[in-house]
Amino acid sequence: MSKEIRDVVPAHYVLKIKSFSLFAKKNMGKYESGEFEAGGYKWKLILYPNGDKSRNGEGHISIYLAISGTNPLQLGGPIHVAVRFSLYDQICDRYLTEQERVTRFHALKAEWGVPRYMPLKNFADPSNGYLVDDTCIFGVEVFVIKSSGVGECLTLKASASYTHQWKISRLPSLGEDYLYSDVFTVGDHKWKVWLCPRGDYSNRGQSLSISLGLVEADKLVSGQKVNARYVIRLKGPNNFVHQPEGKCLVVLTS
């Protein structure tokens, strides 16, 4: 796990140990902290001051996070947790923090940690600031990852090129009302073209307005959108074709 130096105190639990050397003198190979709450669960910090020999932690500080309580993982599925362990540098007034690692806790795995967290030689060196006057400070942050269920599904569909022709007779006599083409189907959706001969909104009386619309857009699932690339062409006398630049249409439900 990579490390960083920071000024911020660990958010969820801090364990200060005085007379650290007594662990070895009293042959105390393991220490379990009191309970603390984070992410809706109760936890405790487990420290092996002289290394967890069962997991190849000899000569190191070993540190673990364990879920506490009466078999909380027996009642539901696994939980995913981002864990950060910290060790306070008393000389620089900063925390050496393991950058968070996401791990999974379940009924058969109620704890996780780092057996070789720091070599005891480095930890005990007073110049490093971790053990000063036989006192040290550990910390932990626990972020339970809970899915909010928010997301989206993007379906890309390859479809052949489709051309819809709409022939309008006697355009000058149609006034300023909207005109709508017949409904046509492309890519599992129904579409229509509408036209305002004398312009729409800010273009009123200045130019012809024409648009592509999705039929029954109000029946899309809430938040669903449809993206379609299209080109509108206007055929004039002698089969002259006016073609504006292609565009992307986005239709959103309300």
Secondary structure by P-SEA (a helix, b strand, c coil): cbbbbbccccccbbbbbcccccccccccccccccccccccbbbbbbbccccccccccccccccccccccccccccccbbbbbbbbbbbcccccccccccbbbbbbcccccccccccccccccccccccccccccbbbbbbbbbbbbbcccbbbbbbbbbcbbbbbbbbccccccccbbbbccccccccccbbbbbcccccccccccbbbbbccccccccccccbbbbbbbbbbbbcccbbbbbccbbbbbbbcc
